[in-house]
C-alpha cells in the first residue's frame, strides 16, 4: 500500500464500499458527538467524511487541531440515507477510521477560519496566503487558471505558433511605464531591466525567420496598483506573426480569445467579426478608449445646439450630451448625479434638463434652453417626452472623458448593463503621438508601431494627426489586449523616434540589436498580447485581479507573505556596487 494514500479525497463512491483505503489530507472540520467524531478531510481534489467511533482513536482525535495534516486507514462504508450529502462527490460514503498518523500539527489558534477566509481583511489573507489558498473557492480559481493556460497553449499550437521563451534580464525600453532595474555585479554601474513586454525579442524572432511565435510571458512594470491591474508583474499571451497584416492579428484574437470565453463560460459571447471602433469614435461616443458595450447609453455632441445660446457656461466649449429615459425618476436622482460629478469626478457641475409627458421642461439649465435650442436638441439626439439629458461642457478631450464617466455611472445606477454577456470590440486607429504634461510630443501607445501612411505621414502630417496601426481588444469595459503592426523599416523607425525627441544615435544605442537587425532584411510583422490575469478575472466574474493570482502583491504593491520589498545587507549592496541614499519622504 502507498505510504500516504490509495485514493484522493474525491475518488471514493458506493462502488468502493467494503474496501480498505488510506487517505491523507488537511482536517477541514471536526464534529464531536461524544461517542463518535466526524471529520471532513480535504485535499487538492475534494473532501471525504471520516467516521471515528473507536474510543481509543477518539482520544487521539481530541488532540488533533483543524488544518493539521493527517494520514488515516479505514474501511469505506455507506452513509445512512439521512446523512447523504449530494453537494460533494463522495457524499454517499464515509471512511470508518482504523488508524491515524498525524503528519503535521497545525497551531491551536488560526489567524482565520479557512472556509471564511474571503471575508477576512485582504492583507491578513495575503500574509497567510498558504491558508487562504486552502479555501475551496479560492483554490479552484487557481486550478481554473491552469486550465485556461493549457487551453490557450493548445489553441496557439493548433494555429501553428511556436512557443519560445525570451529573456527576463533585458534592457530598458520606453514602453510607457517605469522599468524595474536590476544592478549588475559583473559590470559596475550598469543595469538590466525586467521586460515590460518581450517587444524587441519577439520582433527579433520574426527577423530570425520564425513565422509565428508565442509565449505565456511574464511582464514587469513599475505602475501604481488598482483593482484590475496587478502591481509590478503580470502575464500575457504574447504573440507575433511574420508577413502579417492588422486583419491577420485581429483574426487570431477573435479566434483564440473568443473561443476561450466560449469554452469556459455559459454566458453569451460576441461572435466574430468583432466590431471595430476607431479611437476618435470611441472617445466621441463613449468617452473612453475601452467602452463597455453592454451599456446602451451613447454620448452625443450637441455643441451646435448651443451656438445660438447666450448660456456663458457653454460658450466656446465642446458640449456632450447623454440622454436617458426619465420616466418615474425622482428629482433626488438628478441631484445625486450632480453630487457624483462634483465630488467624485471633481467637475465644476453637471447640467441637465428633462421633459415630462406633457412636454414641460425642467432642470438646472432649462431657462437657457430656448425653443430654438430645444428644436436643435430634438434634431441631434431625438429628445422626446419622459426623457432627460445630462450635459458636460469643457475643452474637447476633458468633455469626452467626463461624459464617459457620467455614462458609466448612469448605466450602473439605472441598471442598464446587459447581464450574462461578454461583448467584445476592437478599438483601432490610435494616435501615434500625444502631448505629455509638459506639452512635449511622446509616443501614445507602442513606439515600435507602423504609422498609417508610413514615411509620408511622418514627413507631411502634424505629429498629433498621425494615426498608427495600433489596436486594443476590449471586453465589457476592460482592455484585454493591445497590439500593432510593427515598424520594420529602419528609416521610418529613426524618423518616428526623432519626432518623439530621440536622436538617431540614441535610438541606435538604446535599441541597437533591433536597429542592427533591420539592416539584414526584416519581414513585415504584427502581433498582440492578451492579458492572462485580466482575462481570467473576467471569466470568473471577479472585480479584483488579486483573486485570480496565486501569490499577489497587496493594494500597496507589497508582498506581505514574503515581506518584499525589503532592505538587504550592506554586503549585498557592495556586491552590486550600489549605495543607498536615505532621504526623508514627506
C-alpha positions in Angstrom: 0.0 0.0 0.0 1.2 3.5 -0.8 2.9 5.4 2.1 0.3 8.1 2.2 -2.8 7.2 0.2 -4.6 4.8 -2.0 -7.1 7.3 -3.1 -7.6 11.1 -3.2 -10.4 12.7 -1.3 -12.8 12.9 -4.2 -12.5 9.4 -5.6 -14.5 7.1 -3.4 -18.0 6.1 -4.1 -20.7 3.5 -3.5 -18.7 1.0 -5.6 -15.9 1.2 -3.1 -17.9 0.2 -0.1 -16.1 -2.5 1.9 -12.6 -1.6 0.6 -9.7 -0.9 2.9 -8.3 2.5 1.9 -5.7 5.1 3.0 -6.3 8.8 2.7 -4.2 11.9 3.5 -5.2 15.5 3.7 -6.0 18.5 5.8 -8.5 18.4 8.7 -11.3 20.7 7.4 -13.8 20.4 10.2 -14.4 18.3 13.3 -17.9 17.4 14.7 -17.5 15.8 18.1 -20.7 14.0 19.1 -19.1 12.3 22.1 -19.4 8.6 21.2 -18.3 9.4 17.7 -16.4 12.1 15.8 -17.0 13.1 12.1 -14.1 14.7 10.3 -14.1 16.3 6.9 -10.8 15.5 5.3 -9.7 17.9 2.5 -7.1 17.6 -0.2 -6.5 19.2 -3.6 -9.2 17.1 -5.2 -12.1 17.2 -2.8 -13.5 16.1 0.6 -14.2 12.8 2.2 -16.0 12.4 5.5 -14.3 10.2 8.2 -16.1 8.4 11.0 -14.2 7.7 14.2 -16.2 5.5 16.7 -13.3 3.7 18.4 -12.8 5.1 21.9 -9.0 4.9 21.7 -9.0 6.8 18.4 -11.5 9.3 19.7 -8.9 10.3 22.4 -6.3 10.7 19.7 -8.6 12.9 17.5 -9.4 15.1 20.5 -5.7 16.3 20.3 -5.8 16.9 16.5 -6.3 20.5 15.5 -8.2 21.8 12.5 -5.9 22.2 9.4 -3.5 19.6 10.7 -2.3 17.1 8.0 -3.1 13.5 8.8 -3.0 10.1 7.2 -5.8 7.6 8.0 -6.5 4.0 7.2 -10.0 2.6 7.3 -13.0 0.9 5.6 -15.3 2.6 3.1 -18.9 2.3 4.4 -22.2 3.5 3.1 -23.7 6.6 4.8 -27.1 6.4 6.4 -29.8 7.7 4.0 -30.4 10.8 6.1 -26.7 11.7 6.1 -26.1 11.6 2.4 -24.5 14.9 1.1 -25.3 15.5 -2.5 -23.1 18.6 -2.5 -19.8 16.6 -2.7 -18.8 13.8 -5.0 -18.1 11.4 -2.0 -21.4 12.3 -0.3 -22.8 8.8 -0.3 -20.0 7.1 1.6 -17.6 7.7 4.6 -14.5 6.1 5.8 -14.6 4.4 9.2 -11.1 5.1 10.6 -9.0 2.2 12.0 -5.7 4.1 12.4 -4.4 7.7 12.2 -1.0 9.3 11.8 -0.5 13.0 12.4 1.8 14.2 9.7 2.0 17.8 10.8 0.0 19.5 13.5 -1.5 23.0 12.9 -1.4 25.7 15.6 -4.3 25.7 18.0 -5.1 29.3 17.1 -5.5 30.1 13.4 -5.4 33.7 12.0 -8.8 33.0 10.4 -11.1 30.1 9.6 -10.1 28.8 6.1 -13.7 28.4 5.0 -14.4 32.1 5.8 -11.1 33.5 4.5 -12.8 35.5 1.7 -14.4 37.6 4.4 -11.1 38.5 6.1 -9.2 41.7 5.5 -7.1 41.3 2.4 -3.7 42.0 4.0 -4.3 39.2 6.6 -5.4 36.8 3.8 -2.3 37.6 1.8 0.0 37.3 4.8 -1.3 33.8 5.3 -1.9 33.1 1.6 -1.0 29.4 2.1 -4.1 29.1 4.4 -6.2 31.3 2.2 -5.5 29.1 -0.8 -6.9 26.1 1.1 -10.3 27.7 0.8 -12.0 25.5 -1.8 -13.4 28.5 -3.8 -10.1 30.3 -3.9 -8.2 27.1 -4.6 -10.4 26.3 -7.5 -9.7 29.7 -9.1 -6.0 28.8 -9.4 -6.9 25.4 -10.8 -9.2 27.2 -13.3 -6.3 29.5 -14.2 -4.2 26.4 -15.1 -7.0 25.0 -17.3 -7.2 28.3 -19.2 -3.5 28.4 -19.7 -3.5 24.9 -21.1 -6.3 25.8 -23.4 -4.5 28.9 -24.7 -1.3 26.9 -25.3 -3.2 24.2 -27.2 -5.1 26.8 -29.2 -1.9 28.6 -30.2 -0.2 25.4 -31.2 -3.2 24.4 -33.2 -2.9 27.7 -35.1 0.8 27.0 -35.9 2.5 29.2 -33.4 5.9 28.1 -31.9 6.4 28.7 -28.1 9.7 30.5 -27.4 10.9 31.8 -24.0 12.6 35.2 -24.1 15.0 36.7 -21.5 13.9 38.2 -18.2 17.1 40.2 -17.7 16.9 42.6 -20.6 17.5 46.3 -21.4 15.5 49.4 -20.5 12.8 50.3 -23.1 10.3 53.1 -23.4 7.1 51.0 -23.2 5.1 53.6 -21.4 5.8 52.7 -17.7 8.7 52.8 -15.3 11.2 49.9 -15.5 12.3 47.7 -12.7 16.1 47.9 -12.7 18.5 45.1 -11.8 22.1 46.2 -11.0 24.9 44.1 -12.5 27.6 42.7 -10.2 29.9 41.9 -13.1 29.5 45.2 -14.8 29.7 48.0 -12.2 27.3 50.9 -12.7 25.3 49.1 -15.4 21.8 47.7 -15.1 19.5 45.2 -16.6 15.7 46.0 -16.8 13.0 43.5 -16.3 11.0 43.5 -19.5 7.8 45.5 -19.6 6.9 43.2 -22.6 9.1 40.9 -24.8 8.6 43.5 -27.6 12.1 43.7 -29.1 12.7 40.0 -28.6 9.6 38.9 -30.5 10.4 41.3 -33.3 13.9 39.8 -33.5 12.4 36.4 -33.7 10.4 37.5 -36.8 13.7 38.8 -38.3 15.2 35.4 -37.3 12.8 33.6 -39.6 10.2 32.3 -37.1 6.8 32.7 -38.8 4.6 32.6 -35.7 5.8 32.9 -32.1 4.0 32.9 -28.8 4.7 32.6 -25.1 2.9 33.0 -21.8 5.1 35.9 -20.9 5.8 37.5 -17.5 5.9 41.3 -17.8 7.1 43.8 -15.3 6.0 47.4 -14.9 6.5 49.8 -12.0 3.0 51.1 -12.0 0.5 52.1 -9.3 -1.8 49.3 -8.2 -5.5 49.2 -9.0 -8.3 46.6 -8.9 -7.9 45.5 -12.5 -4.1 45.6 -12.7 -1.6 43.5 -10.7 1.2 45.8 -9.4 4.7 45.0 -10.6 4.2 41.9 -12.6 1.6 40.2 -14.8 1.3 37.6 -17.5 0.2 38.0 -21.1 -0.3 35.7 -24.1 2.4 37.3 -26.2 2.4 36.5 -29.9 3.8 37.8 -33.2 3.4 36.9 -36.9 5.6 37.4 -39.9 4.2 38.7 -43.3 1.0 39.6 -41.4 -1.4 42.5 -41.6 -3.6 44.0 -38.9 -6.5 41.9 -40.1 -4.5 38.7 -39.6 -3.8 39.6 -35.9 -7.4 40.6 -35.2 -8.5 37.3 -36.7 -6.2 35.4 -34.3 -7.5 37.4 -31.3 -11.1 36.7 -32.4 -10.4 33.0 -32.6 -8.2 32.5 -29.5 -9.9 34.8 -27.1 -13.4 34.3 -28.4 -13.1 30.5 -28.3 -11.6 30.7 -24.8 -14.5 32.6 -23.5 -17.0 30.4 -25.2 -15.2 27.3 -23.8 -15.1 28.5 -20.2 -18.4 30.2 -19.7 -22.1 29.7 -20.3 -22.6 33.4 -21.0 -23.2 34.8 -24.4 -20.0 35.7 -26.2 -19.7 38.1 -29.2 -19.3 36.2 -32.5 -16.6 37.2 -34.9 -16.0 39.5 -36.6 -15.9 41.8 -33.5 -17.0 45.4 -34.2 -14.1 47.8 -34.9 -14.3 51.3 -33.4 -11.8 54.0 -34.4 -10.2 55.7 -31.3 -11.8 59.0 -32.2 -15.2 57.5 -32.5 -14.8 55.7 -29.2 -13.9 58.9 -27.4 -16.8 60.8 -29.1 -19.5 58.1 -28.4 -18.3 56.5 -25.1 -15.8 58.9 -23.6 -13.2 56.2 -23.1 -10.9 54.0 -25.3 -12.2 50.8 -23.6 -16.0 51.1 -24.0 -18.4 48.7 -22.2 -20.9 47.9 -25.0 -23.2 46.3 -22.5 -24.2 49.8 -21.6 -26.7 51.1 -24.2 -26.1 54.8 -23.5 -24.3 56.8 -26.1 -22.7 60.2 -25.8 -23.8 62.8 -28.4 -22.1 66.0 -29.4 -24.6 68.9 -29.1 -22.2 71.8 -29.4 -24.1 73.1 -32.4 -27.4 73.3 -30.4 -25.8 75.9 -28.1 -24.1 78.0 -30.8 -27.1 80.4 -30.7 -27.4 80.3 -26.9 -26.3 83.0 -24.6 -25.5 80.5 -21.9 -22.0 81.5 -20.9 -21.0 78.2 -19.2 -21.3 76.5 -22.6 -19.7 79.3 -24.7 -16.8 78.2 -26.9 -16.8 74.8 -25.4 -17.4 71.2 -26.6 -20.8 70.2 -25.3 -21.5 66.5 -24.8 -25.0 65.1 -24.0 -26.2 61.8 -22.6 -29.9 61.1 -23.0 -31.8 58.7 -20.6 -35.4 57.6 -20.1 -36.5 59.7 -17.1 -40.0 58.4 -16.5 -40.6 57.8 -12.8 -37.2 59.1 -11.8 -37.4 61.4 -8.7 -35.7 64.7 -8.5 -33.3 63.2 -6.0 -31.8 61.0 -8.7 -30.6 64.1 -10.6 -29.3 65.8 -7.5 -27.2 62.8 -6.5 -25.8 62.6 -10.1 -24.7 66.3 -9.7 -23.1 65.4 -6.4 -21.3 62.5 -8.0 -19.9 64.7 -10.8 -18.7 67.5 -8.4 -17.5 65.4 -5.5 -16.2 62.1 -7.1 -15.1 63.5 -10.6 -14.3 67.0 -9.3 -16.3 68.5 -12.2 -17.5 72.1 -11.8 -21.0 71.0 -12.2 -23.4 68.7 -14.2 -26.2 70.4 -16.2 -29.4 68.6 -17.0 -32.9 69.1 -18.4 -36.0 66.8 -18.6 -39.3 66.7 -20.5 -42.3 65.3 -18.7 -45.1 63.6 -20.6 -46.8 66.9 -21.3 -43.5 68.3 -22.8 -43.0 70.6 -19.8 -39.2 71.2 -19.3 -37.4 71.4 -16.0 -33.8 71.1 -15.0 -30.8 73.1 -13.9 -30.4 74.9 -17.3 -34.0 74.8 -18.5 -34.2 78.6 -18.6 -31.3 78.7 -21.0 -32.8 76.1 -23.4 -34.8 78.3 -25.8 -37.3 76.9 -28.2 -34.6 77.2 -30.9 -32.1 75.2 -28.8 -34.7 72.7 -27.9 -35.6 72.1 -31.5 -31.9 71.5 -32.3 -31.6 69.1 -29.4 -34.6 67.2 -30.7 -32.9 67.0 -34.1 -29.5 65.9 -32.7 -30.5 63.4 -30.0 -34.2 62.7 -30.8 -35.2 64.3 -27.5 -38.8 63.3 -26.5 -41.2 63.3 -23.6 -40.3 61.4 -20.5 -36.6 61.8 -21.3 -33.8 63.7 -19.8 -30.4 64.9 -21.0 -27.2 65.4 -18.9 -24.7 67.9 -20.4 -20.9 68.1 -20.0 -19.1 71.2 -21.4 -15.4 71.7 -21.5 -12.4 71.6 -23.9 -12.8 68.6 -26.2 -10.9 65.8 -24.5 -11.9 66.6 -21.0 -15.6 66.9 -22.1 -15.2 63.4 -23.6 -13.6 61.9 -20.5 -16.0 63.4 -18.1 -19.0 62.5 -20.2 -17.6 58.9 -20.3 -17.6 58.7 -16.5 -21.1 60.1 -16.3 -22.2 57.5 -18.9 -20.7 54.6 -16.9 -22.4 55.9 -13.7 -25.8 56.3 -15.3 -25.5 52.8 -16.7 -24.9 51.4 -13.3 -27.4 53.5 -11.4 -30.2 52.8 -13.9 -29.3 49.1 -14.0 -28.9 49.3 -17.8 -25.8 47.0 -18.1 -26.8 43.8 -20.0 -26.3 40.7 -17.9 -24.9 37.3 -18.9 -22.9 38.5 -21.9 -19.3 39.2 -22.9 -19.3 42.0 -25.5 -16.0 42.3 -27.5 -14.9 45.1 -29.7 -11.6 46.4 -31.2 -10.6 50.0 -30.7 -8.2 50.8 -33.5 -6.6 53.8 -35.3 -4.9 55.1 -32.2 -2.9 58.4 -32.5 0.8 57.7 -32.9 1.7 60.5 -30.6 0.3 62.6 -27.7 1.5 65.5 -25.6 2.9 64.8 -22.2 2.2 67.0 -19.1 4.9 69.5 -20.2 3.5 69.8 -23.8 6.2 67.7 -25.4 5.5 65.1 -28.1 5.7 61.5 -26.9 4.5 58.1 -28.1 0.9 57.5 -27.3 0.8 53.7 -27.5 3.7 51.5 -28.7 6.8 53.2 -30.0 7.6 50.3 -32.4 4.3 50.6 -34.4 4.0 51.4 -38.0 2.3 54.8 -38.8 -0.5 54.5 -41.3 0.9 56.1 -44.5 4.5 55.2 -43.5 7.2 57.8 -44.0 4.9 60.1 -45.9 2.7 60.6 -42.8 5.8 61.3 -40.6 7.1 63.9 -43.1 3.9 65.7 -44.0 1.5 65.5 -41.1 1.4 67.2 -37.8 2.5 64.6 -35.2 -0.8 64.7 -33.3 -2.6 63.9 -36.6 -0.6 60.8 -37.4 -2.5 57.6 -36.9 -0.8 54.2 -36.2 -1.7 50.6 -36.9 -2.4 50.1 -33.2 -5.4 48.5 -31.7 -6.8 47.2 -28.4 -9.2 44.3 -27.8 -11.9 45.4 -25.3 -14.4 43.3 -23.4 -17.1 44.7 -21.0 -15.1 47.9 -20.4 -11.7 46.2 -19.8 -8.7 46.4 -22.1 -7.9 42.7 -22.7 -5.1 43.0 -25.3 -3.0 45.6 -27.1 -1.4 45.1 -30.5 0.0 46.7 -33.6 1.6 46.3 -37.0 5.3 46.8 -36.3 7.6 49.3 -37.9 10.1 47.1 -39.9 11.8 49.9 -41.9 14.9 51.4 -40.3 14.4 54.8 -41.8 10.8 55.0 -40.7 11.9 53.9 -37.2 14.5 56.6 -36.9 12.1 59.3 -38.1 9.3 58.1 -35.7 11.7 58.3 -32.8 13.1 61.6 -33.9 9.6 63.1 -33.7 9.4 61.9 -30.1 12.7 63.5 -29.3 15.2 60.7 -29.8 18.3 61.2 -31.9 19.4 58.6 -34.3 22.4 57.9 -32.1 20.2 57.4 -29.1 17.9 55.0 -31.0 20.9 53.0 -32.1 22.3 53.0 -28.6 19.1 52.0 -26.8 17.7 49.6 -29.4 21.0 48.6 -31.1 20.0 44.9 -31.6 16.8 45.8 -33.3 18.4 48.7 -35.2 21.1 46.4 -36.5 18.7 43.5 -37.3 16.6 45.8 -39.5 19.6 46.2 -41.8 19.5 42.5 -42.6 16.1 42.1 -44.1 13.1 42.4 -41.8 9.7 40.9 -42.8 6.6 42.9 -42.3 5.2 41.7 -38.9 2.5 42.3 -36.4 1.3 40.9 -33.1 -0.6 41.4 -29.9 -0.7 40.3 -26.3 -3.9 39.5 -24.4 -3.6 39.9 -20.6 -3.9 36.5 -18.9 -4.8 37.8 -15.4 -7.5 40.2 -16.6 -8.9 37.5 -18.9 -9.3 35.1 -16.0 -10.7 37.8 -13.8 -13.5 38.4 -16.3 -14.2 34.7 -16.9 -14.6 34.2 -13.1 -16.6 37.5 -12.8 -14.2 38.9 -10.2 -13.8 42.6 -9.6 -10.3 42.3 -8.1 -7.5 40.8 -10.1 -5.7 39.7 -7.0 -8.3 37.0 -6.5 -7.1 35.0 -9.6 -3.3 35.2 -8.8 -1.7 32.6 -6.5 0.6 35.0 -4.7 -0.4 38.6 -5.5 1.0 41.8 -4.1 -1.4 43.8 -2.0 -3.0 47.1 -2.9 0.2 49.0 -1.9 2.4 46.7 -4.2 3.8 44.8 -1.2 4.2 41.1 -0.9 3.1 40.7 2.8 3.7 37.0 2.7 7.4 37.1 1.6 7.9 40.6 3.1 9.0 42.2 -0.1 10.3 44.7 -1.0 12.8 44.6 1.9 16.1 46.0 2.9 19.2 44.0 2.1 22.6 43.7 3.7 25.4 46.2 3.1 27.4 43.3 1.6 24.7 42.6 -0.9 24.7 46.3 -1.9 28.5 46.3 -2.2 28.3 43.2 -4.5 26.3 45.1 -7.0 28.0 48.5 -6.5 25.0 50.2 -5.0 24.9 52.8 -2.3 21.5 53.7 -0.7 21.0 57.4 0.0 18.5 57.9 2.8 16.1 60.7 2.3 13.0 62.0 4.1 9.8 61.3 2.4 7.2 64.0 3.3 
